[in-house]
Amino acid sequence: GQHYKRDVQATLEDYTELRSRHLSLWKEQRPPIEAYLMSEPNDGRGRHHRQIIDGKLVTGAMYEERTRLLDRVVRSVLSYSPRIVVEFGCGIGRNLIAIKRRCPSVRCVGLELVAPAVELANMASEYYGFPIEVSTADVTKPLAVERADVCFSVQALEEIPDSVGVFEQMRTSSLKAVVLFEPMTELYPYSVRGVAARLRMKHLDRLAGLYSHIGRCAYPVQCAELLSDAGNALNPIAEVHVGV
């Protein structure tokens, strides 16, 4: 019967220590770029990580699901032939670095709440030679950002309070589309796992009503697909493209 109420302070408390540790580890031993993009050096689950691959529960190296998701994110964002992309809640910049590596002409901008993550993203960008621009920002507040061809998020809006307000800010900041890789409960099946995932999302106060809001506003949805891969069996991800 308990309910977790998500706010900006809760997100800071959840991630500041984690990203500070991540930053310290990276400074001690800077991994090859593939390891930076595909793995979590501060996560000890390693080869015994349980994940959903092609809809089936498997055990193996945790970078497998991440590799598949990252490739899909890069292809989807670049499918709009963008000149500028902005990632809301970019974390340590891995998605942006991957996009920049695939298409060097794209200007990649990131907005991130947690300061150690911003520091790591910019240091890693310089170290690996794929320049991106990441700054500290609370995206729940009005932003003065240059409009981009594509604004996107990857498992970030689920961590942010007022996801509807943030989405609207993404939409007004986009010239072509908003691309979301987020757990959208409305797209979950009514299977045992799907219902359990819906209850989990409600308990954690994550992404309540975002997809319903998009539908009520009659925004053009160009893609709405539940992905068959997930790092957590109760946190499946959907790919949603919304035209502007």
C-alpha positions in Angstrom: 0.0 0.0 0.0 3.0 2.3 0.0 3.6 4.8 -2.8 6.9 6.4 -3.7 6.6 10.1 -4.7 9.2 11.1 -7.2 10.6 14.7 -7.2 13.8 16.4 -8.3 15.4 16.0 -4.9 14.7 12.2 -4.8 16.3 11.9 -8.2 19.4 13.8 -7.0 19.6 11.6 -4.0 19.3 8.4 -6.1 22.0 9.3 -8.6 24.6 11.8 -7.2 26.5 9.2 -5.1 26.2 6.6 -7.9 27.6 9.0 -10.6 30.3 10.3 -8.3 31.5 6.8 -7.8 31.3 6.2 -11.6 33.4 9.3 -12.2 36.1 8.3 -9.7 36.3 4.8 -11.2 36.6 6.3 -14.7 39.4 8.6 -13.6 41.3 5.7 -12.1 41.2 3.5 -15.2 39.8 4.9 -18.4 38.2 2.0 -20.3 38.1 1.6 -24.1 35.2 3.4 -25.7 33.3 0.2 -26.2 33.4 -0.6 -22.5 32.3 3.0 -21.7 29.3 2.9 -24.1 28.1 -0.7 -23.4 28.7 -1.4 -19.7 28.3 0.0 -16.2 31.7 -0.2 -14.5 30.1 0.4 -11.1 27.6 -2.5 -11.5 28.8 -5.8 -10.2 26.2 -8.1 -11.9 28.5 -8.8 -14.8 28.1 -12.0 -16.7 25.3 -13.2 -14.5 23.0 -10.3 -15.3 19.4 -11.4 -16.1 17.8 -9.6 -19.0 15.1 -10.0 -21.6 16.4 -10.6 -25.1 13.9 -11.1 -27.9 11.2 -11.5 -25.3 12.9 -14.3 -23.4 14.6 -14.2 -20.0 18.4 -14.9 -20.4 21.4 -14.8 -18.2 24.6 -13.3 -19.5 26.8 -10.2 -19.8 24.7 -7.1 -19.2 26.1 -5.3 -22.2 24.2 -7.5 -24.6 20.8 -5.7 -24.0 22.6 -2.3 -23.8 24.3 -2.9 -27.2 21.1 -3.7 -28.9 19.3 -0.7 -27.4 22.1 1.7 -28.2 22.2 0.7 -31.8 18.5 1.2 -32.1 18.6 4.6 -30.4 21.4 5.8 -32.8 19.6 4.5 -35.9 16.2 6.0 -34.9 17.6 9.5 -34.0 19.7 9.6 -37.2 16.8 8.5 -39.3 15.6 12.2 -39.2 18.9 13.4 -40.8 19.4 15.9 -38.0 21.8 18.7 -37.8 21.3 19.1 -34.0 20.0 16.7 -31.4 19.3 17.3 -27.8 19.0 14.5 -25.2 17.0 15.2 -22.1 18.5 13.4 -19.1 21.6 12.3 -21.0 23.4 10.8 -17.9 27.1 10.3 -18.7 26.6 11.0 -22.4 26.9 7.6 -23.8 24.0 7.9 -26.3 25.3 11.2 -27.6 28.9 10.0 -28.0 27.5 7.0 -29.9 25.5 9.3 -32.2 28.6 11.5 -32.7 30.8 8.5 -33.5 28.3 7.3 -36.1 27.7 10.7 -37.7 30.4 13.3 -36.8 28.5 16.2 -38.5 25.6 16.1 -36.0 25.8 18.6 -33.1 25.0 16.6 -30.0 23.7 18.5 -26.9 22.9 16.9 -23.5 20.9 18.2 -20.5 21.5 16.4 -17.2 20.5 17.1 -13.6 23.3 15.3 -11.8 26.6 17.3 -11.8 29.0 14.3 -11.5 27.4 12.8 -14.6 27.8 16.1 -16.5 31.5 16.2 -15.5 32.1 12.6 -16.6 30.2 13.1 -19.9 32.3 16.1 -20.9 35.6 14.5 -19.8 34.8 11.3 -21.7 33.8 13.2 -24.8 37.1 14.9 -24.9 39.1 11.8 -24.0 37.5 9.6 -26.7 37.5 12.4 -29.3 33.8 12.7 -30.0 32.8 16.2 -28.9 29.4 16.7 -27.3 28.0 19.5 -25.3 26.6 18.5 -21.9 25.4 21.0 -19.3 23.7 20.8 -15.9 19.9 21.5 -16.2 16.7 20.8 -14.4 14.4 20.0 -17.3 11.3 20.3 -15.2 11.9 24.1 -15.3 11.7 26.3 -18.4 14.8 26.1 -20.5 16.4 28.5 -23.0 17.8 26.0 -25.5 18.3 26.2 -29.2 15.7 24.3 -31.1 17.0 21.0 -32.3 15.8 18.7 -35.2 15.3 15.9 -32.7 14.9 15.9 -28.9 15.1 12.5 -27.4 15.3 10.6 -24.1 16.4 7.1 -23.1 15.1 5.8 -19.8 15.3 9.3 -18.4 11.7 10.6 -18.3 10.8 7.7 -16.0 13.1 9.2 -13.4 11.8 12.8 -13.8 8.7 14.2 -12.1 6.1 15.9 -14.3 7.0 13.8 -17.4 4.1 15.4 -19.3 5.6 18.9 -18.7 9.0 17.8 -19.7 7.7 16.1 -22.9 5.9 19.3 -23.8 9.2 21.2 -23.4 10.9 18.6 -25.7 8.1 19.0 -28.3 8.4 22.8 -28.4 12.2 22.5 -28.6 12.0 20.1 -31.6 11.8 20.9 -35.3 11.1 17.4 -36.6 10.3 14.9 -33.9 10.5 13.8 -30.3 11.9 10.3 -29.9 11.3 8.4 -26.6 12.8 5.2 -25.4 10.9 4.9 -22.2 8.8 2.4 -20.2 5.3 3.3 -21.4 2.7 1.5 -19.3 -0.1 1.9 -21.8 1.8 -0.2 -24.3 2.3 -3.1 -21.8 0.4 -6.3 -22.5 -2.2 -7.7 -20.1 0.0 -10.7 -19.3 1.2 -11.6 -15.8 4.5 -9.7 -16.4 2.8 -6.8 -18.1 0.3 -6.3 -15.2 3.1 -6.6 -12.6 5.1 -4.0 -14.6 2.1 -1.7 -14.6 1.8 -2.0 -10.8 5.5 -1.4 -10.4 5.4 1.8 -12.4 2.4 3.0 -10.4 4.2 2.3 -7.1 7.3 4.1 -8.3 5.4 7.1 -9.6 6.9 6.8 -13.1 5.6 8.2 -16.4 2.0 8.4 -15.2 -0.2 9.2 -18.1 2.4 10.4 -20.6 1.3 8.3 -23.5 -2.4 9.0 -22.7 -1.5 12.7 -22.8 0.0 12.3 -26.3 -3.1 10.6 -27.5 -5.5 13.2 -26.0 -3.6 16.0 -27.7 -3.8 14.1 -31.0 -0.1 14.6 -31.7 1.0 12.6 -34.7 2.5 9.3 -33.4 4.8 7.9 -36.0 6.0 4.9 -34.0 4.8 3.2 -30.8 6.4 -0.1 -30.3 7.2 -2.2 -27.2 10.7 -3.5 -27.6 11.4 -7.2 -27.0 14.6 -6.5 -25.0 14.8 -5.1 -21.5 17.5 -4.9 -18.8 14.8 -5.5 -16.2 11.9 -7.9 -16.8 9.5 -5.5 -15.1 10.8 -2.4 -16.9 10.2 -3.1 -20.6 11.0 -0.1 -22.9 8.9 1.3 -25.7 10.1 3.3 -28.7 7.7 6.2 -29.4 8.2 8.8 -32.1 6.0 11.9 -31.9 6.0 14.4 -34.8 5.8 18.1 -34.3 
